[in-house]
Amino acid sequence: MKPKGVSRVVIAVRDLDKAMALYSRLFDTPFHERDASVAASYGIRASVNWDAAIEIVSPLPESKAAMGRDVARFLDKCGEGLYSVVFSVDNVDEAYARATEMSIHIAGSFEFDQEQIDRLLDGRFKKFKQYTLRAADTCGVRLLFGQYE
């Protein structure tokens, strides 16, 4: 597994609309919420600007989904701010194997098929797969490894 660098940072916020307006103006680039049904299935609202390498997430208060509950706990404990760092790697399955060899708990995984990539990400990728590592196992930083081709 070779690291390719930081893919994006994920910022947790309480008010996604306010954050999208702020970051759109600050970076002079648009942030728009995409297909809300996919994010809602994870208990969040989300907006990504791939060129700025920033993803903004906020929990859906009524959701019982694990990710939404985790983002809500983070906000309660830490306040708004840097939620996770996503690293791009050349082989995400090797990264997964290395993490599990090191007894690092995999907190979750996420993968889009090509139809979802085309529909939700404007065909930007041919592969989109990532694993979330438990922050308690990575010096308190929530890391994600992803393969984005």
MIZABA-32153 format. One record per residue (C-alpha): x, y, z; residue in one letter; chain; residue number from 1. Coordinates in Angstrom, 3 decimals, padded with zeros to 6 digits, always signed. Example, Ala and Ser with C-alpha at 12.3 -4.5 7.8 and 13.67 -1.06 7.14 Angstrom:
REM residues 2
<lumlo><X>+012.300</X><Y>-004.500</Y><Z>+007.800</Z><res>A</res><chain>A</chain><n>1</n></lumlo>
<lumlo><X>+013.670</X><Y>-001.060</Y><Z>+007.140</Z><res>S</res><chain>A</chain><n>2</n></lumlo>
REM end
This chain:
REM residues 149
<lumlo><X>+000.000</X><Y>+000.000</Y><Z>+000.000</Z><res>M</res><chain>A</chain><n>1</n></lumlo>
<lumlo><X>+001.390</X><Y>+003.360</Y><Z>-001.010</Z><res>K</res><chain>A</chain><n>2</n></lumlo>
<lumlo><X>-000.118</X><Y>+006.576</Y><Z>+000.345</Z><res>P</res><chain>A</chain><n>3</n></lumlo>
<lumlo><X>-001.050</X><Y>+009.113</Y><Z>-002.314</Z><res>K</res><chain>A</chain><n>4</n></lumlo>
<lumlo><X>-001.749</X><Y>+011.974</Y><Z>+000.099</Z><res>G</res><chain>A</chain><n>5</n></lumlo>
<lumlo><X>-004.720</X><Y>+013.612</Y><Z>+001.710</Z><res>V</res><chain>A</chain><n>6</n></lumlo>
<lumlo><X>-007.892</X><Y>+013.187</Y><Z>-000.313</Z><res>S</res><chain>A</chain><n>7</n></lumlo>
<lumlo><X>-009.962</X><Y>+015.536</Y><Z>+001.822</Z><res>R</res><chain>A</chain><n>8</n></lumlo>
<lumlo><X>-010.655</X><Y>+016.733</Y><Z>+005.324</Z><res>V</res><chain>A</chain><n>9</n></lumlo>
<lumlo><X>-014.065</X><Y>+016.252</Y><Z>+006.889</Z><res>V</res><chain>A</chain><n>10</n></lumlo>
<lumlo><X>-015.457</X><Y>+019.045</Y><Z>+009.041</Z><res>I</res><chain>A</chain><n>11</n></lumlo>
<lumlo><X>-018.356</X><Y>+018.390</Y><Z>+011.422</Z><res>A</res><chain>A</chain><n>12</n></lumlo>
<lumlo><X>-020.826</X><Y>+021.247</Y><Z>+011.827</Z><res>V</res><chain>A</chain><n>13</n></lumlo>
<lumlo><X>-024.193</X><Y>+021.803</Y><Z>+013.429</Z><res>R</res><chain>A</chain><n>14</n></lumlo>
<lumlo><X>-025.680</X><Y>+023.817</Y><Z>+010.538</Z><res>D</res><chain>A</chain><n>15</n></lumlo>
<lumlo><X>-024.738</X><Y>+022.481</Y><Z>+007.105</Z><res>L</res><chain>A</chain><n>16</n></lumlo>
<lumlo><X>-026.407</X><Y>+025.315</Y><Z>+005.181</Z><res>D</res><chain>A</chain><n>17</n></lumlo>
<lumlo><X>-024.498</X><Y>+027.959</Y><Z>+007.144</Z><res>K</res><chain>A</chain><n>18</n></lumlo>
<lumlo><X>-021.202</X><Y>+026.071</Y><Z>+006.693</Z><res>A</res><chain>A</chain><n>19</n></lumlo>
<lumlo><X>-021.747</X><Y>+025.607</Y><Z>+002.944</Z><res>M</res><chain>A</chain><n>20</n></lumlo>
<lumlo><X>-022.345</X><Y>+029.352</Y><Z>+002.569</Z><res>A</res><chain>A</chain><n>21</n></lumlo>
<lumlo><X>-019.266</X><Y>+030.179</Y><Z>+004.662</Z><res>L</res><chain>A</chain><n>22</n></lumlo>
<lumlo><X>-016.887</X><Y>+027.828</Y><Z>+002.841</Z><res>Y</res><chain>A</chain><n>23</n></lumlo>
<lumlo><X>-018.301</X><Y>+028.713</Y><Z>-000.571</Z><res>S</res><chain>A</chain><n>24</n></lumlo>
<lumlo><X>-017.570</X><Y>+032.370</Y><Z>+000.063</Z><res>R</res><chain>A</chain><n>25</n></lumlo>
<lumlo><X>-014.255</X><Y>+031.812</Y><Z>+001.846</Z><res>L</res><chain>A</chain><n>26</n></lumlo>
<lumlo><X>-012.790</X><Y>+029.576</Y><Z>-000.864</Z><res>F</res><chain>A</chain><n>27</n></lumlo>
<lumlo><X>-014.701</X><Y>+031.187</Y><Z>-003.752</Z><res>D</res><chain>A</chain><n>28</n></lumlo>
<lumlo><X>-015.946</X><Y>+027.784</Y><Z>-004.844</Z><res>T</res><chain>A</chain><n>29</n></lumlo>
<lumlo><X>-019.416</X><Y>+026.249</Y><Z>-004.597</Z><res>P</res><chain>A</chain><n>30</n></lumlo>
<lumlo><X>-020.485</X><Y>+023.765</Y><Z>-001.952</Z><res>F</res><chain>A</chain><n>31</n></lumlo>
<lumlo><X>-023.762</X><Y>+022.044</Y><Z>-002.755</Z><res>H</res><chain>A</chain><n>32</n></lumlo>
<lumlo><X>-025.570</X><Y>+019.238</Y><Z>-001.032</Z><res>E</res><chain>A</chain><n>33</n></lumlo>
<lumlo><X>-025.846</X><Y>+016.268</Y><Z>-003.366</Z><res>R</res><chain>A</chain><n>34</n></lumlo>
<lumlo><X>-028.297</X><Y>+013.370</Y><Z>-003.227</Z><res>D</res><chain>A</chain><n>35</n></lumlo>
<lumlo><X>-029.548</X><Y>+013.780</Y><Z>+000.328</Z><res>A</res><chain>A</chain><n>36</n></lumlo>
<lumlo><X>-031.096</X><Y>+010.307</Y><Z>+000.464</Z><res>S</res><chain>A</chain><n>37</n></lumlo>
<lumlo><X>-027.688</X><Y>+008.576</Y><Z>+000.428</Z><res>V</res><chain>A</chain><n>38</n></lumlo>
<lumlo><X>-026.291</X><Y>+010.778</Y><Z>+003.214</Z><res>A</res><chain>A</chain><n>39</n></lumlo>
<lumlo><X>-029.538</X><Y>+010.432</Y><Z>+005.171</Z><res>A</res><chain>A</chain><n>40</n></lumlo>
<lumlo><X>-029.164</X><Y>+006.651</Y><Z>+005.139</Z><res>S</res><chain>A</chain><n>41</n></lumlo>
<lumlo><X>-025.991</X><Y>+007.251</Y><Z>+007.173</Z><res>Y</res><chain>A</chain><n>42</n></lumlo>
<lumlo><X>-027.736</X><Y>+009.735</Y><Z>+009.475</Z><res>G</res><chain>A</chain><n>43</n></lumlo>
<lumlo><X>-026.058</X><Y>+012.844</Y><Z>+008.109</Z><res>I</res><chain>A</chain><n>44</n></lumlo>
<lumlo><X>-026.292</X><Y>+015.685</Y><Z>+005.651</Z><res>R</res><chain>A</chain><n>45</n></lumlo>
<lumlo><X>-023.116</X><Y>+016.170</Y><Z>+003.621</Z><res>A</res><chain>A</chain><n>46</n></lumlo>
<lumlo><X>-021.482</X><Y>+018.386</Y><Z>+001.039</Z><res>S</res><chain>A</chain><n>47</n></lumlo>
<lumlo><X>-018.151</X><Y>+017.765</Y><Z>-000.702</Z><res>V</res><chain>A</chain><n>48</n></lumlo>
<lumlo><X>-016.102</X><Y>+020.040</Y><Z>-002.882</Z><res>N</res><chain>A</chain><n>49</n></lumlo>
<lumlo><X>-013.490</X><Y>+017.744</Y><Z>-004.427</Z><res>W</res><chain>A</chain><n>50</n></lumlo>
<lumlo><X>-011.383</X><Y>+020.610</Y><Z>-005.796</Z><res>D</res><chain>A</chain><n>51</n></lumlo>
<lumlo><X>-011.140</X><Y>+022.218</Y><Z>-002.345</Z><res>A</res><chain>A</chain><n>52</n></lumlo>
<lumlo><X>-010.688</X><Y>+018.753</Y><Z>-000.741</Z><res>A</res><chain>A</chain><n>53</n></lumlo>
<lumlo><X>-013.270</X><Y>+019.575</Y><Z>+001.924</Z><res>I</res><chain>A</chain><n>54</n></lumlo>
<lumlo><X>-016.296</X><Y>+017.586</Y><Z>+003.039</Z><res>E</res><chain>A</chain><n>55</n></lumlo>
<lumlo><X>-018.775</X><Y>+019.113</Y><Z>+005.471</Z><res>I</res><chain>A</chain><n>56</n></lumlo>
<lumlo><X>-021.102</X><Y>+016.902</Y><Z>+007.519</Z><res>V</res><chain>A</chain><n>57</n></lumlo>
<lumlo><X>-023.848</X><Y>+017.471</Y><Z>+010.057</Z><res>S</res><chain>A</chain><n>58</n></lumlo>
<lumlo><X>-025.937</X><Y>+014.901</Y><Z>+011.904</Z><res>P</res><chain>A</chain><n>59</n></lumlo>
<lumlo><X>-029.629</X><Y>+014.393</Y><Z>+011.299</Z><res>L</res><chain>A</chain><n>60</n></lumlo>
<lumlo><X>-031.083</X><Y>+014.686</Y><Z>+014.806</Z><res>P</res><chain>A</chain><n>61</n></lumlo>
<lumlo><X>-033.870</X><Y>+012.166</Y><Z>+014.249</Z><res>E</res><chain>A</chain><n>62</n></lumlo>
<lumlo><X>-031.599</X><Y>+009.483</Y><Z>+012.764</Z><res>S</res><chain>A</chain><n>63</n></lumlo>
<lumlo><X>-030.489</X><Y>+006.360</Y><Z>+014.602</Z><res>K</res><chain>A</chain><n>64</n></lumlo>
<lumlo><X>-027.781</X><Y>+005.556</Y><Z>+012.010</Z><res>A</res><chain>A</chain><n>65</n></lumlo>
<lumlo><X>-024.325</X><Y>+004.962</Y><Z>+013.477</Z><res>A</res><chain>A</chain><n>66</n></lumlo>
<lumlo><X>-022.503</X><Y>+007.672</Y><Z>+011.527</Z><res>M</res><chain>A</chain><n>67</n></lumlo>
<lumlo><X>-025.057</X><Y>+010.325</Y><Z>+012.418</Z><res>G</res><chain>A</chain><n>68</n></lumlo>
<lumlo><X>-024.899</X><Y>+009.369</Y><Z>+016.091</Z><res>R</res><chain>A</chain><n>69</n></lumlo>
<lumlo><X>-021.082</X><Y>+009.470</Y><Z>+015.945</Z><res>D</res><chain>A</chain><n>70</n></lumlo>
<lumlo><X>-021.021</X><Y>+012.939</Y><Z>+014.381</Z><res>V</res><chain>A</chain><n>71</n></lumlo>
<lumlo><X>-023.535</X><Y>+014.150</Y><Z>+016.999</Z><res>A</res><chain>A</chain><n>72</n></lumlo>
<lumlo><X>-021.363</X><Y>+012.746</Y><Z>+019.829</Z><res>R</res><chain>A</chain><n>73</n></lumlo>
<lumlo><X>-018.308</X><Y>+014.424</Y><Z>+018.308</Z><res>F</res><chain>A</chain><n>74</n></lumlo>
<lumlo><X>-020.104</X><Y>+017.779</Y><Z>+018.186</Z><res>L</res><chain>A</chain><n>75</n></lumlo>
<lumlo><X>-021.304</X><Y>+017.405</Y><Z>+021.790</Z><res>D</res><chain>A</chain><n>76</n></lumlo>
<lumlo><X>-017.843</X><Y>+016.494</Y><Z>+023.032</Z><res>K</res><chain>A</chain><n>77</n></lumlo>
<lumlo><X>-015.561</X><Y>+018.627</Y><Z>+020.833</Z><res>C</res><chain>A</chain><n>78</n></lumlo>
<lumlo><X>-017.737</X><Y>+021.226</Y><Z>+019.171</Z><res>G</res><chain>A</chain><n>79</n></lumlo>
<lumlo><X>-017.558</X><Y>+022.007</Y><Z>+015.476</Z><res>E</res><chain>A</chain><n>80</n></lumlo>
<lumlo><X>-014.279</X><Y>+021.283</Y><Z>+013.743</Z><res>G</res><chain>A</chain><n>81</n></lumlo>
<lumlo><X>-012.038</X><Y>+018.780</Y><Z>+012.052</Z><res>L</res><chain>A</chain><n>82</n></lumlo>
<lumlo><X>-013.834</X><Y>+015.440</Y><Z>+012.239</Z><res>Y</res><chain>A</chain><n>83</n></lumlo>
<lumlo><X>-011.566</X><Y>+013.223</Y><Z>+010.135</Z><res>S</res><chain>A</chain><n>84</n></lumlo>
<lumlo><X>-008.779</X><Y>+013.113</Y><Z>+007.574</Z><res>V</res><chain>A</chain><n>85</n></lumlo>
<lumlo><X>-009.180</X><Y>+010.961</Y><Z>+004.467</Z><res>V</res><chain>A</chain><n>86</n></lumlo>
<lumlo><X>-006.025</X><Y>+009.565</Y><Z>+002.892</Z><res>F</res><chain>A</chain><n>87</n></lumlo>
<lumlo><X>-005.926</X><Y>+008.261</Y><Z>-000.636</Z><res>S</res><chain>A</chain><n>88</n></lumlo>
<lumlo><X>-003.975</X><Y>+005.022</Y><Z>-001.101</Z><res>V</res><chain>A</chain><n>89</n></lumlo>
<lumlo><X>-003.189</X><Y>+002.952</Y><Z>-004.166</Z><res>D</res><chain>A</chain><n>90</n></lumlo>
<lumlo><X>-004.656</X><Y>-000.246</Y><Z>-002.677</Z><res>N</res><chain>A</chain><n>91</n></lumlo>
<lumlo><X>-007.306</X><Y>+000.183</Y><Z>+000.010</Z><res>V</res><chain>A</chain><n>92</n></lumlo>
<lumlo><X>-007.576</X><Y>-003.549</Y><Z>+000.684</Z><res>D</res><chain>A</chain><n>93</n></lumlo>
<lumlo><X>-003.856</X><Y>-003.706</Y><Z>+001.533</Z><res>E</res><chain>A</chain><n>94</n></lumlo>
<lumlo><X>-004.372</X><Y>-000.716</Y><Z>+003.856</Z><res>A</res><chain>A</chain><n>95</n></lumlo>
<lumlo><X>-007.267</X><Y>-002.578</Y><Z>+005.477</Z><res>Y</res><chain>A</chain><n>96</n></lumlo>
<lumlo><X>-005.129</X><Y>-005.704</Y><Z>+005.940</Z><res>A</res><chain>A</chain><n>97</n></lumlo>
<lumlo><X>-002.289</X><Y>-003.699</Y><Z>+007.467</Z><res>R</res><chain>A</chain><n>98</n></lumlo>
<lumlo><X>-004.629</X><Y>-001.934</Y><Z>+009.891</Z><res>A</res><chain>A</chain><n>99</n></lumlo>
<lumlo><X>-006.211</X><Y>-005.198</Y><Z>+011.031</Z><res>T</res><chain>A</chain><n>100</n></lumlo>
<lumlo><X>-002.742</X><Y>-006.793</Y><Z>+011.405</Z><res>E</res><chain>A</chain><n>101</n></lumlo>
<lumlo><X>-001.909</X><Y>-003.908</Y><Z>+013.731</Z><res>M</res><chain>A</chain><n>102</n></lumlo>
<lumlo><X>-005.128</X><Y>-004.541</Y><Z>+015.731</Z><res>S</res><chain>A</chain><n>103</n></lumlo>
<lumlo><X>-006.616</X><Y>-001.260</Y><Z>+014.555</Z><res>I</res><chain>A</chain><n>104</n></lumlo>
<lumlo><X>-010.392</X><Y>-001.524</Y><Z>+014.655</Z><res>H</res><chain>A</chain><n>105</n></lumlo>
<lumlo><X>-012.197</X><Y>-000.808</Y><Z>+011.385</Z><res>I</res><chain>A</chain><n>106</n></lumlo>
<lumlo><X>-015.144</X><Y>+001.341</Y><Z>+012.415</Z><res>A</res><chain>A</chain><n>107</n></lumlo>
<lumlo><X>-016.868</X><Y>+001.215</Y><Z>+009.042</Z><res>G</res><chain>A</chain><n>108</n></lumlo>
<lumlo><X>-016.567</X><Y>+000.913</Y><Z>+005.304</Z><res>S</res><chain>A</chain><n>109</n></lumlo>
<lumlo><X>-018.129</X><Y>+002.623</Y><Z>+002.335</Z><res>F</res><chain>A</chain><n>110</n></lumlo>
<lumlo><X>-018.149</X><Y>+001.785</Y><Z>-001.345</Z><res>E</res><chain>A</chain><n>111</n></lumlo>
<lumlo><X>-019.980</X><Y>+003.118</Y><Z>-004.376</Z><res>F</res><chain>A</chain><n>112</n></lumlo>
<lumlo><X>-020.599</X><Y>+001.010</Y><Z>-007.456</Z><res>D</res><chain>A</chain><n>113</n></lumlo>
<lumlo><X>-020.148</X><Y>+002.612</Y><Z>-010.883</Z><res>Q</res><chain>A</chain><n>114</n></lumlo>
<lumlo><X>-023.823</X><Y>+003.554</Y><Z>-011.223</Z><res>E</res><chain>A</chain><n>115</n></lumlo>
<lumlo><X>-023.651</X><Y>+005.420</Y><Z>-007.897</Z><res>Q</res><chain>A</chain><n>116</n></lumlo>
<lumlo><X>-020.357</X><Y>+007.071</Y><Z>-008.858</Z><res>I</res><chain>A</chain><n>117</n></lumlo>
<lumlo><X>-021.879</X><Y>+008.249</Y><Z>-012.134</Z><res>D</res><chain>A</chain><n>118</n></lumlo>
<lumlo><X>-025.105</X><Y>+009.460</Y><Z>-010.524</Z><res>R</res><chain>A</chain><n>119</n></lumlo>
<lumlo><X>-023.789</X><Y>+010.933</Y><Z>-007.277</Z><res>L</res><chain>A</chain><n>120</n></lumlo>
<lumlo><X>-020.243</X><Y>+011.948</Y><Z>-008.155</Z><res>L</res><chain>A</chain><n>121</n></lumlo>
<lumlo><X>-020.701</X><Y>+012.940</Y><Z>-011.803</Z><res>D</res><chain>A</chain><n>122</n></lumlo>
<lumlo><X>-018.593</X><Y>+009.972</Y><Z>-012.922</Z><res>G</res><chain>A</chain><n>123</n></lumlo>
<lumlo><X>-015.542</X><Y>+011.530</Y><Z>-011.283</Z><res>R</res><chain>A</chain><n>124</n></lumlo>
<lumlo><X>-014.103</X><Y>+008.133</Y><Z>-010.302</Z><res>F</res><chain>A</chain><n>125</n></lumlo>
<lumlo><X>-013.901</X><Y>+004.558</Y><Z>-011.547</Z><res>K</res><chain>A</chain><n>126</n></lumlo>
<lumlo><X>-013.456</X><Y>+003.213</Y><Z>-008.014</Z><res>K</res><chain>A</chain><n>127</n></lumlo>
<lumlo><X>-014.607</X><Y>+004.691</Y><Z>-004.707</Z><res>F</res><chain>A</chain><n>128</n></lumlo>
<lumlo><X>-013.984</X><Y>+002.567</Y><Z>-001.628</Z><res>K</res><chain>A</chain><n>129</n></lumlo>
<lumlo><X>-012.922</X><Y>+003.587</Y><Z>+001.863</Z><res>Q</res><chain>A</chain><n>130</n></lumlo>
<lumlo><X>-012.465</X><Y>+002.289</Y><Z>+005.398</Z><res>Y</res><chain>A</chain><n>131</n></lumlo>
<lumlo><X>-012.799</X><Y>+004.268</Y><Z>+008.620</Z><res>T</res><chain>A</chain><n>132</n></lumlo>
<lumlo><X>-010.324</X><Y>+003.518</Y><Z>+011.395</Z><res>L</res><chain>A</chain><n>133</n></lumlo>
<lumlo><X>-011.299</X><Y>+003.947</Y><Z>+015.040</Z><res>R</res><chain>A</chain><n>134</n></lumlo>
<lumlo><X>-009.783</X><Y>+007.156</Y><Z>+016.416</Z><res>A</res><chain>A</chain><n>135</n></lumlo>
<lumlo><X>-008.912</X><Y>+005.476</Y><Z>+019.738</Z><res>A</res><chain>A</chain><n>136</n></lumlo>
<lumlo><X>-006.506</X><Y>+003.216</Y><Z>+017.803</Z><res>D</res><chain>A</chain><n>137</n></lumlo>
<lumlo><X>-004.889</X><Y>+005.997</Y><Z>+015.747</Z><res>T</res><chain>A</chain><n>138</n></lumlo>
<lumlo><X>-003.692</X><Y>+008.488</Y><Z>+018.376</Z><res>C</res><chain>A</chain><n>139</n></lumlo>
<lumlo><X>-007.088</X><Y>+010.156</Y><Z>+018.634</Z><res>G</res><chain>A</chain><n>140</n></lumlo>
<lumlo><X>-007.380</X><Y>+011.035</Y><Z>+014.941</Z><res>V</res><chain>A</chain><n>141</n></lumlo>
<lumlo><X>-010.243</X><Y>+009.551</Y><Z>+012.935</Z><res>R</res><chain>A</chain><n>142</n></lumlo>
<lumlo><X>-008.488</X><Y>+008.354</Y><Z>+009.777</Z><res>L</res><chain>A</chain><n>143</n></lumlo>
<lumlo><X>-010.019</X><Y>+007.016</Y><Z>+006.621</Z><res>L</res><chain>A</chain><n>144</n></lumlo>
<lumlo><X>-008.176</X><Y>+005.139</Y><Z>+003.891</Z><res>F</res><chain>A</chain><n>145</n></lumlo>
<lumlo><X>-009.695</X><Y>+005.321</Y><Z>+000.470</Z><res>G</res><chain>A</chain><n>146</n></lumlo>
<lumlo><X>-009.029</X><Y>+004.194</Y><Z>-003.055</Z><res>Q</res><chain>A</chain><n>147</n></lumlo>
<lumlo><X>-010.327</X><Y>+006.723</Y><Z>-005.550</Z><res>Y</res><chain>A</chain><n>148</n></lumlo>
<lumlo><X>-009.419</X><Y>+006.096</Y><Z>-009.162</Z><res>E</res><chain>A</chain><n>149</n></lumlo>
REM end
